[in-house]
Amino acid sequence: MRNITLSAVSAIAFLAFAGASHAEDLVFTLKNGTNSVLTNFYTSPVGVNEWEDDVFGKQVLNPGESMDITIGDGRDVCKYDMKFEFEEGSNLDTTTDTQNLCEMGSYTIHE
């Protein structure tokens, strides 16, 4: 009986750890509410001192446009720092913000 109980406890512990290590992707809609082209968008979990790669890659977000953003970094966190860079010659400076992305369905960057 003891072997069955230990096996059951081991199986439950394995499933609990396997479930905890599987983080879901964060998905939200980013809208450019400025009059300038948004050329780069970076994210990083709060407390990480370096920015992750540019989320846009080779894409840009034109004024008034929206884009679905997926952060699939495998982390189990919600609060992210965000950095927005605009086209060269724009009158907008690089902008940063911190948000709980798990609670957001959309985010609009404003001037």
DAWO-V787530 format. One record per pair of residues at least 12 apart in sequence whose ideal C-beta (glycine too) atoms are under 10 Angstrom apart, sorted by the first residue. I is the first residue (numbers start at 1). J is the second residue. D is the distance in Angstrom with one decimal. If there is no record, write none. Layout:
I;J;D
I;J;D
This chain:
20;76;7.6
21;74;8.8
21;76;8.0
22;74;8.7
22;76;8.6
23;72;8.8
23;73;8.1
23;74;5.5
23;75;5.7
23;76;4.1
23;77;8.1
24;72;8.8
24;74;9.8
24;76;8.5
24;102;9.1
25;69;10.0
25;70;5.2
25;71;6.5
25;72;4.2
25;73;8.5
25;74;8.9
26;43;8.9
26;69;8.1
26;70;7.1
26;71;4.3
26;72;7.9
26;73;8.4
26;75;8.9
26;77;8.9
26;78;7.5
26;80;7.7
26;100;10.0
26;101;4.7
26;102;6.6
26;104;8.7
27;68;6.6
27;69;7.0
27;70;5.1
27;71;7.8
27;72;8.9
27;101;8.8
27;104;9.7
27;105;8.9
28;67;9.9
28;68;7.7
28;69;5.7
28;70;8.6
28;71;8.5
28;99;8.9
28;101;6.0
28;102;9.3
28;103;9.6
28;104;4.9
28;105;6.1
28;106;5.9
28;107;6.0
29;66;5.3
29;67;7.1
29;68;5.6
29;69;7.1
29;104;8.8
29;105;6.8
29;106;4.1
29;107;7.4
29;108;8.9
30;55;8.5
30;56;9.5
30;61;6.7
30;65;9.3
30;66;6.7
30;67;5.3
30;68;7.9
30;69;4.9
30;82;9.0
30;84;9.1
30;104;9.8
30;106;7.4
30;107;5.6
30;108;7.9
30;109;7.2
31;61;8.2
31;64;8.0
31;65;7.4
31;66;4.4
31;67;8.0
31;106;6.3
31;107;7.2
31;108;4.3
31;109;7.3
31;110;9.5
32;60;9.0
32;61;4.5
32;62;6.6
32;63;5.6
32;64;6.6
32;65;5.6
32;66;7.6
32;67;8.3
32;84;8.9
32;86;9.3
32;108;7.8
32;109;5.9
32;110;9.3
33;63;8.0
33;64;7.6
33;65;10.0
33;66;9.7
33;107;9.8
33;108;4.4
33;109;6.0
33;110;4.7
33;111;7.5
34;61;9.4
34;62;9.9
34;63;6.0
34;64;9.0
34;84;8.9
34;86;7.1
34;90;8.2
34;91;9.7
34;92;6.1
34;95;9.1
34;108;9.3
34;109;6.2
34;110;6.6
34;111;4.8
35;63;5.2
35;64;8.8
35;86;9.7
35;90;8.5
35;91;8.6
35;92;8.4
35;111;6.8
36;61;10.0
36;62;9.1
36;63;6.5
36;84;10.0
36;86;4.5
36;87;5.9
36;89;8.8
36;90;3.9
36;91;7.3
36;92;5.1
36;109;9.8
36;111;7.9
37;60;5.2
37;61;7.2
37;62;5.6
37;63;6.9
37;65;9.3
37;86;6.6
37;87;4.2
37;88;9.6
37;89;9.8
37;90;7.3
37;92;9.8
38;56;7.8
38;59;9.7
38;60;6.4
38;61;4.1
38;62;7.8
38;63;8.4
38;65;8.7
38;67;9.1
38;84;5.9
38;85;7.4
38;86;6.0
38;87;8.0
38;90;9.3
38;92;9.0
38;95;9.5
38;109;6.6
39;54;8.7
39;56;7.3
39;59;9.2
39;60;5.2
39;61;8.2
39;84;9.0
39;85;5.6
39;86;6.3
39;87;5.3
39;88;8.1
39;90;8.8
40;53;10.0
40;54;4.9
40;55;8.2
40;56;6.1
40;57;9.7
40;59;10.0
40;60;8.5
40;61;9.7
40;83;7.7
40;84;7.4
40;85;3.9
40;86;8.5
40;87;9.7
40;94;8.7
41;54;6.6
41;55;4.5
41;56;5.3
41;57;9.9
41;59;9.4
41;60;9.6
41;61;7.5
41;67;8.7
41;69;7.5
41;82;7.0
41;83;7.4
41;84;5.9
41;85;7.7
41;109;8.7
42;54;6.0
42;55;6.8
42;56;9.1
42;80;9.8
42;81;8.4
42;82;7.0
42;83;4.3
42;84;8.1
42;85;7.9
42;94;9.7
42;96;9.1
43;55;6.2
43;69;8.4
43;71;5.9
43;73;8.2
43;80;4.9
43;81;6.9
43;82;5.4
43;83;7.8
43;99;9.7
43;101;8.1
44;73;9.3
44;80;6.6
44;81;5.1
44;82;8.2
44;83;8.1
44;98;9.9
45;71;9.3
45;73;7.8
45;75;5.8
45;76;9.8
45;77;4.7
45;78;8.8
45;79;7.0
45;80;5.8
45;81;7.5
45;101;9.7
46;77;7.5
46;78;9.1
46;79;4.3
46;80;6.6
46;81;5.8
46;98;6.1
46;99;9.6
46;100;9.4
47;77;8.7
47;79;8.5
47;81;8.8
48;75;9.2
48;77;9.3
48;80;9.2
48;81;7.9
49;81;9.8
51;81;8.0
51;82;9.4
51;83;6.0
51;96;9.8
52;71;8.3
52;73;6.8
52;80;9.2
52;81;9.8
52;83;9.8
53;73;10.0
54;83;9.5
54;85;8.6
55;67;9.0
55;69;6.1
55;70;8.7
55;71;7.4
55;82;9.1
55;83;10.0
56;69;9.1
56;85;9.5
60;86;9.6
60;87;7.6
61;84;9.2
61;86;9.9
61;109;8.5
62;87;9.7
63;111;9.9
66;106;7.7
66;107;10.0
66;108;8.7
68;106;9.6
69;82;9.7
69;101;8.8
69;106;9.6
69;107;8.3
71;101;6.8
77;100;9.6
77;101;8.9
77;102;8.6
78;99;8.8
78;100;4.8
78;101;5.9
78;102;3.6
78;103;7.1
78;104;9.3
79;98;6.4
79;99;7.2
79;100;5.3
79;101;7.5
79;102;8.5
79;103;9.7
80;97;9.2
80;98;7.1
80;99;6.5
80;100;8.1
80;101;5.2
80;102;9.5
80;104;9.9
81;96;6.5
81;97;7.6
81;98;5.1
81;99;8.7
82;95;8.5
82;96;6.6
82;97;5.1
82;98;7.2
82;99;6.7
82;101;8.6
82;107;7.8
82;109;8.7
83;95;7.4
83;96;5.0
83;97;8.4
84;96;7.5
84;97;7.9
84;109;5.4
86;109;9.2
86;111;9.6
90;111;9.8
91;111;8.5
92;109;9.2
92;111;6.2
95;109;6.7
95;110;9.0
95;111;9.1
97;109;8.1
